[in-house]
Amino acid sequence: MSEARAELPIREPPRLPVRRRAPGGARVFGQLDRLLSLKFLQLFGGTLGGVVILFLTVDFADRAGSFWGRAWGKAALELYWNKAAVVAYQLAPAALIIAAALLATLLARRGELTAFFALGVRPWRLAAPIAAVTIVLASLLFLLGERVVVHADARAEEIQVKRFNRWGDWATYHAGASWLRGEQGRIYHLGPNRNGGWEPATVLEIATPFRLIRRIDARRLEPAGPGRWRFLDAVETRYALSNEPGGIVAEVRSPALVESFPESAAELELRSGRPRQLSWKQLREQIVRRDRLGQPVREWQLALWERAAYPVTAVPAALAGLGLILWRARRRRRLPLAGAVALGIGLSMALWAVSVIVHAASLSGGLPIWAAGLGPPLFGCAVAGFTFWRA
């Protein structure tokens, strides 16, 4: 009987289908990421709105005595409407720093940070949703700067200059005349651009090594077709060559003089305005054009580097504000909300000081141009890396 029993086949129990479900930890962390992101956005919106309103209020109180004239209220309203966009763009990194510091402080005051650390949650895991939200905000910040801020800044300055007579260094970036280097040893001195031409205009023709051989002065210079230019009320002066006695050889006056020059009107046109008031595409065009025409380009190149680095700086800046509070919480040091705001303001001022120093040094030639773009984000990365390492 034992042998018969041994020959019986052994049946395996039927296997039930297994449903694959997401791990519970993943669901928990997904909810945590959403909660942290939503709270961070709320704190950022409140902080940025409060800072912008405070700045504009103080600025209006300081400049109220200079607002005068007919319908000055409407002009002041338009001025501060444009200023609000510029100030929001400029203070967004500081608002991100303060919002991240406030978020970490709120978590620490409720004991949630202690619970996270006890469960083995790393500080970098808490920073992941903050970094993701900041990257999205930084992209929107770049688009805002290109679509809105450059025009708002130019309009605000125009209102201050033409309506309230606050000139400052406005004429430096809206010069009425400029010296331009052309082809074939030709130098242009062009006045303001009016109706597609320049009034007045002077063209100098230089022979090697450096000798003036011809000069044309005109009341107006305007294009007369492809490769052709018309001088109105022109005076053409020819000078002696190097192997002839010095002095004027001939001087001819003409109501309309037509000359053939290889430069086009677009190649001689320089945009007026500060570099920060030009879009990314316009900045690149002006750098190439100014360099070809012999104009200084360092400030425009500097503005291009800073335009690219500004939204990038927001990400390490926000992480640095979060890391400062996590570091203190790890050391069991409780911080009030006012202290978190003070730390955020202090870090924002340090970031601003670094950007101002590297900008001035790069503009003067003491540092390469790319240092102005890489200085602030590298400083933010250093602070964020150190604080999270200590946390």
C-alpha positions in Angstrom: 0.0 0.0 0.0 2.8 2.4 0.7 4.2 1.7 -2.8 0.8 2.5 -4.4 0.5 5.6 -2.4 3.9 6.7 -3.6 2.9 6.4 -7.2 0.0 8.8 -6.9 0.6 12.1 -8.8 1.1 15.2 -6.7 -1.2 18.0 -7.7 0.0 21.6 -7.2 -2.6 24.1 -5.9 -4.1 26.4 -8.5 -2.3 29.7 -9.0 -4.5 32.7 -8.6 -3.9 35.7 -10.9 -1.9 38.4 -9.1 -2.8 42.1 -9.6 0.1 44.4 -9.7 -0.5 47.5 -7.7 1.7 50.5 -7.1 3.6 50.3 -3.9 2.1 52.2 -1.0 5.2 54.3 -0.6 5.0 55.6 -4.1 1.4 56.7 -3.5 2.3 58.4 -0.3 5.3 60.2 -1.8 3.1 61.3 -4.8 0.6 62.9 -2.4 3.5 64.5 -0.5 4.9 66.0 -3.7 1.5 67.4 -4.6 1.0 68.9 -1.1 4.4 70.4 -1.0 4.1 71.8 -4.5 0.7 73.4 -3.8 1.8 74.9 -0.6 5.0 76.3 -2.1 3.1 77.9 -5.0 0.7 79.5 -2.5 3.6 80.9 -0.4 5.4 82.1 -3.5 2.3 83.9 -4.8 1.6 85.6 -1.5 5.3 86.6 -1.0 5.8 88.0 -4.5 2.5 89.9 -4.4 3.3 91.4 -0.9 6.9 92.3 -1.9 5.8 94.0 -5.2 3.0 96.0 -3.5 5.4 97.1 -0.7 8.1 98.2 -3.2 5.6 100.1 -5.4 4.1 101.8 -2.4 7.4 103.0 -1.1 8.5 104.1 -4.6 5.3 106.1 -5.1 5.7 107.8 -1.7 9.3 108.7 -2.6 8.5 110.1 -6.0 5.0 111.6 -5.4 6.4 115.2 -5.4 7.7 114.8 -9.0 4.2 113.9 -10.4 2.6 117.0 -11.8 0.8 118.4 -14.8 -2.4 117.7 -16.5 -3.8 114.2 -16.1 -0.8 113.2 -14.1 -2.8 110.5 -12.3 -3.4 108.6 -15.5 0.2 108.8 -16.5 1.3 107.7 -13.0 -1.1 104.7 -13.1 0.3 103.6 -16.4 3.8 104.1 -15.1 3.3 101.9 -12.1 1.3 99.3 -14.1 4.4 98.8 -16.2 6.7 99.0 -13.2 4.8 96.2 -11.5 5.7 93.8 -14.3 9.4 94.8 -14.1 9.5 94.6 -10.3 7.8 91.2 -10.2 10.3 89.9 -12.7 13.3 91.3 -10.7 12.1 90.1 -7.3 10.9 86.6 -8.3 14.1 84.9 -7.2 13.9 86.6 -3.8 10.3 85.6 -3.5 11.2 82.0 -4.3 13.9 82.0 -1.6 11.6 83.3 1.1 8.7 81.0 0.0 11.0 77.9 0.3 12.3 79.1 3.7 8.7 79.6 4.9 7.6 76.2 3.7 10.4 74.4 5.6 9.7 76.5 8.7 6.0 75.5 8.6 6.9 71.8 8.3 9.4 72.1 11.2 6.9 73.9 13.5 4.3 71.2 13.0 6.8 68.4 13.7 6.5 67.0 10.2 10.1 67.4 9.4 11.0 65.4 12.5 8.7 62.6 11.3 10.2 62.7 7.8 13.7 62.4 9.2 12.7 59.6 11.6 11.3 57.6 8.6 14.5 58.0 6.8 13.4 60.6 4.3 16.4 62.5 2.9 16.4 66.3 2.6 16.9 66.0 -1.2 13.7 64.0 -1.4 11.8 66.9 0.1 13.6 69.3 -2.3 12.5 67.4 -5.4 9.0 68.9 -5.8 10.3 72.3 -4.9 12.9 72.0 -7.7 10.3 70.8 -10.2 8.0 73.7 -9.5 10.9 76.2 -9.6 12.0 74.9 -13.0 8.5 75.5 -14.4 8.3 79.0 -12.8 11.8 79.8 -14.2 10.6 78.9 -17.7 7.6 81.1 -17.3 9.9 83.8 -15.9 12.0 83.8 -19.1 8.9 84.0 -21.3 7.5 86.8 -19.2 10.8 88.7 -19.6 10.8 88.3 -23.4 7.1 89.0 -24.0 6.2 91.6 -21.3 9.1 92.9 -19.2 11.3 94.3 -22.0 8.4 96.4 -23.4 7.1 97.4 -19.9 10.6 98.6 -18.9 11.0 100.7 -22.0 7.5 102.2 -21.6 8.0 103.0 -17.9 11.3 104.8 -18.7 9.6 106.7 -21.5 6.8 108.0 -19.2 9.3 109.1 -16.6 11.4 111.0 -19.1 8.8 112.6 -21.5 6.0 113.0 -19.0 7.6 113.7 -15.7 11.0 115.1 -16.9 13.2 112.6 -15.1 16.0 112.1 -17.6 18.9 110.5 -15.8 21.2 108.7 -18.3 18.4 108.3 -20.8 20.4 110.2 -23.5 23.2 107.7 -23.2 21.1 104.9 -24.7 19.0 107.1 -27.0 21.9 109.1 -28.6 21.0 111.5 -31.4 24.1 110.7 -33.4 26.6 107.8 -33.8 29.8 107.0 -35.5 29.7 103.9 -37.6 32.4 102.0 -39.5 31.5 101.1 -43.0 33.2 99.1 -45.8 36.1 100.2 -48.0 37.5 102.7 -45.4 34.2 104.6 -45.1 33.0 106.2 -41.8 29.5 107.4 -41.2 28.4 110.0 -38.7 24.6 109.7 -38.6 22.0 111.8 -36.7 18.6 110.7 -35.5 16.6 108.4 -37.8 13.6 110.2 -39.2 11.2 108.8 -41.8 13.6 106.1 -43.0 16.6 108.5 -43.3 19.1 110.3 -41.1 19.3 114.0 -40.3 22.0 115.3 -40.5 24.6 113.0 -42.0 28.4 113.0 -42.7 30.4 110.4 -44.7 34.2 110.3 -44.5 36.3 108.3 -46.9 39.7 107.3 -45.5 42.7 106.1 -47.5 45.6 104.0 -46.1 47.3 104.4 -43.8 44.9 106.9 -42.4 44.2 110.0 -44.5 41.0 111.8 -45.3 40.5 112.0 -49.0 36.7 112.8 -49.3 34.0 114.2 -47.1 30.2 114.6 -47.7 28.1 116.7 -45.4 24.3 116.6 -46.0 21.1 117.8 -44.3 19.6 114.4 -44.9 20.8 110.9 -46.0 18.2 108.5 -47.3 18.2 105.2 -49.3 17.6 105.6 -53.0 17.4 101.9 -54.0 19.6 98.8 -53.6 23.1 100.0 -53.0 22.3 103.7 -53.7 22.0 106.6 -51.3 20.7 110.2 -51.8 22.3 113.2 -50.0 20.0 116.2 -49.7 21.6 119.7 -49.6 25.0 118.1 -49.8 28.5 119.5 -49.7 31.2 117.3 -51.2 34.8 118.1 -50.3 37.8 116.4 -51.8 41.3 116.5 -50.2 44.7 116.2 -51.5 46.4 112.8 -51.7 49.6 112.0 -49.7 51.9 112.8 -52.6 50.3 116.2 -53.3 50.4 119.4 -51.2 47.8 119.4 -48.4 44.5 121.2 -48.4 41.2 121.1 -50.2 41.3 120.1 -53.8 37.6 120.7 -54.7 34.3 121.6 -52.9 31.0 121.1 -54.7 27.5 121.9 -53.4 24.5 120.0 -54.7 20.8 119.9 -53.7 20.7 116.2 -54.3 23.7 113.9 -54.6 23.4 110.2 -55.4 26.2 107.8 -54.4 26.7 104.0 -54.5 27.6 102.5 -51.2 27.5 98.7 -50.4 25.8 99.2 -47.0 22.1 98.9 -46.7 19.8 100.9 -44.5 19.1 97.9 -42.2 22.9 97.4 -41.7 23.3 101.0 -40.5 20.3 101.0 -38.2 21.1 100.7 -34.5 18.3 100.1 -32.0 18.0 102.7 -29.2 17.3 101.8 -25.6 19.0 100.0 -22.8 20.2 96.4 -23.5 17.8 95.1 -20.9 14.9 96.6 -22.9 15.7 94.4 -26.0 14.5 90.9 -26.6 16.8 87.9 -26.9 16.6 88.1 -30.8 17.2 91.8 -30.9 20.2 91.5 -28.5 21.9 89.0 -30.7 21.3 91.1 -33.8 22.6 94.2 -32.2 25.7 92.5 -30.9 26.6 91.3 -34.5 25.7 94.6 -36.1 27.5 96.8 -33.5 30.6 94.7 -33.7 30.6 95.0 -37.5 30.1 98.8 -37.3 32.8 99.4 -34.7 30.4 100.2 -31.8 31.1 98.9 -28.2 29.3 95.6 -27.6 30.4 94.5 -24.2 27.4 95.8 -22.4 25.1 94.1 -24.9 27.0 90.8 -24.6 26.7 91.1 -20.8 23.0 91.6 -21.0 22.6 88.5 -23.2 24.5 86.3 -20.7 22.6 87.7 -17.7 19.3 87.2 -19.6 20.1 83.5 -20.1 21.3 83.0 -16.5 18.6 84.8 -14.7 15.9 82.2 -14.8 18.5 79.5 -14.1 19.5 81.2 -10.9 16.0 80.8 -9.5 16.4 77.0 -9.1 19.5 76.9 -6.9 18.3 80.0 -5.1 15.0 78.3 -4.0 16.9 75.2 -2.9 19.3 77.3 -0.9 16.5 78.9 1.0 15.0 75.5 1.7 18.4 74.0 2.7 19.1 76.7 5.2 16.0 75.9 7.2 16.4 72.1 6.9 20.0 72.5 8.2 18.7 74.4 11.3 15.9 71.9 11.8 18.3 69.0 11.6 20.3 70.7 14.4 17.1 70.9 16.5 16.9 74.7 16.3 13.4 76.0 15.9 13.0 79.1 13.9 10.0 81.5 14.0 8.4 82.6 10.8 9.9 86.1 11.1 13.3 84.5 11.4 12.7 82.4 8.2 11.7 85.6 6.3 14.9 87.3 7.7 17.1 84.5 6.5 15.4 84.5 3.1 16.0 88.3 2.8 19.6 87.9 3.9 20.2 85.2 1.3 18.5 87.3 -1.4 20.7 90.3 -0.5 23.8 88.1 -0.7 22.7 86.8 -4.1 22.0 90.4 -5.3 25.5 91.5 -4.0 27.2 88.7 -6.0 25.3 89.6 -9.2 26.1 93.3 -8.8 29.8 92.7 -8.1 30.3 90.3 -11.0 28.3 92.6 -13.3 30.5 95.6 -12.5 33.7 93.6 -12.8 32.7 92.1 -16.1 31.6 95.4 -17.5 34.9 97.0 -16.6 36.9 94.1 -18.1 38.2 92.7 -14.8 36.3 89.5 -15.4 35.3 87.7 -18.6 31.7 88.3 -19.8 30.5 84.8 -19.0 31.3 85.4 -15.3 28.4 87.7 -15.0 26.0 85.0 -16.1 27.6 82.1 -14.2 28.4 83.9 -11.0 24.9 84.1 -9.4 23.8 80.5 -10.2 27.1 79.1 -9.1 26.8 81.0 -5.8 23.2 79.6 -5.3 24.5 76.1 -6.1 27.3 76.4 -3.6 24.9 77.5 -0.8 22.3 74.8 -1.7 25.0 72.1 -1.9 26.6 73.1 1.4 23.3 73.4 3.4 21.9 70.1 2.1 25.1 68.3 2.8 25.0 69.5 6.4 21.3 68.7 6.6 
